[in-house]
């Protein structure tokens, strides 16, 4: 799966990270979950995301 991210620019990586954040926030609002659950979910997803794009993770703002 990491092959999908090999050519990803840092701008593209930031955009994708932003999409992940928006998706989590929207899902949490729909399900009325509290901030702690959202925070834990976001941490879990971003940790997996960083592993996928190893060389790019340092350039993603907020990850």
C-alpha positions as CSV (number, residue, x, y, z in Angstrom):
1,X,0.0,0.0,0.0
2,X,2.9,2.4,0.7
3,X,3.7,2.3,-3.1
4,X,0.7,4.5,-3.5
5,X,2.4,7.3,-1.6
6,X,5.9,7.2,-3.1
7,X,5.4,10.1,-5.5
8,X,3.4,12.2,-3.1
9,X,4.7,15.7,-2.8
10,X,4.8,17.4,0.6
11,X,1.9,19.7,-0.6
12,X,-0.1,16.6,-1.6
13,X,0.7,15.0,1.7
14,X,-0.6,18.1,3.6
15,X,-3.7,18.1,1.5
16,X,-4.4,14.4,2.2
17,X,-3.7,14.9,6.0
18,X,-6.3,17.8,5.9
19,X,-8.8,15.6,4.3
20,X,-8.3,12.9,7.0
21,X,-8.8,15.6,9.7
22,X,-12.0,16.9,8.1
23,X,-13.4,13.4,7.7
24,X,-12.8,12.5,11.4
25,X,-14.4,15.8,12.6
26,X,-17.4,15.3,10.4
27,X,-17.9,11.7,11.6
28,X,-17.5,12.7,15.2
29,X,-20.1,15.4,14.8
30,X,-22.6,12.9,13.2
31,X,-22.1,10.4,16.0
32,X,-21.9,13.1,18.8
33,X,-18.7,11.7,20.1
34,X,-16.6,13.7,22.6
35,X,-13.3,15.3,21.9
36,X,-11.2,12.6,23.7
37,X,-12.6,9.9,21.3
38,X,-11.9,12.1,18.3
39,X,-8.4,12.8,19.5
40,X,-7.7,9.1,20.0
41,X,-9.1,8.2,16.6
42,X,-7.2,11.0,14.9
43,X,-3.9,9.9,16.6
44,X,-4.5,6.3,15.5
45,X,-5.2,7.2,11.9
46,X,-2.3,9.7,11.6
47,X,0.1,7.2,13.1
48,X,-0.8,4.7,10.4
49,X,-0.7,7.5,7.8
50,X,2.9,8.4,8.9
51,X,4.0,4.8,8.5
52,X,2.6,4.8,4.9
53,X,4.5,7.8,3.7
54,X,7.7,7.4,5.9
55,X,9.9,9.8,4.1
56,X,7.3,12.5,3.8
57,X,5.9,12.5,7.4
58,X,8.3,15.2,8.6
59,X,6.9,17.7,6.1
60,X,3.2,17.2,7.0
61,X,2.0,20.0,9.2
62,X,0.4,18.7,12.4
63,X,1.5,15.1,12.1
